[in-house]
Amino acid sequence: MVDSGTITKFTIEEGGNQPEALVLVSADSSIDTSKVSLKLTKLNGIKNI
């Protein structure tokens, strides 16, 4: 999603046993954000949207 430009910035916070990340997604107003959310939920390791 970074390569396609869907995700432009992200932060990785390390702590505990596994790395965690807070991702802020900025999408063009013509993009259906529910479709972006759906794609994110299908990624391995995603806990919350």
N, C-alpha and C positions, 0 to 999 in steps of 0.2 A: 504494500500500500504506500510505502515511502517512494518507491520507484515510479508509481503511477501519479504521484502528487496528491493522493488522498490524505496522507499524513505528512505534514510539513515540519512539525517539531515534536519532540518527545523528551522526557526526562526519565532516567533510570535511577532508582534509589536502591542501594544495596543495604541489606540488613538481615539478620537472622540467617537461616540456612539457604534460602533461595532469593535471588534477585527479584525485586518488584518494580513495577514501572507505573508512572502516572502519565497518561497520554492525553493530550489536548488535541482534538481533531477540529480543524477548520475546513469547512466545505463551501464551495460555491453555492450561491442561493438557488441555482437551478438544479442542484443535486438533491435527490430525495434522501434526507438524513436517516430515515428508517432503514433504507437499504444499506447505508454505511454501517449502522448499528448491527444489522443482521450479519454482515460479513465479519465484523469484529467478534461477535459471539461465537463464530465458527472457528476462530483461531485457538490453538492449543494454549492452555494456561490462562485464558481470560476469565477473571472472576466476576467483575461487575462492569456494567455499561451505564 
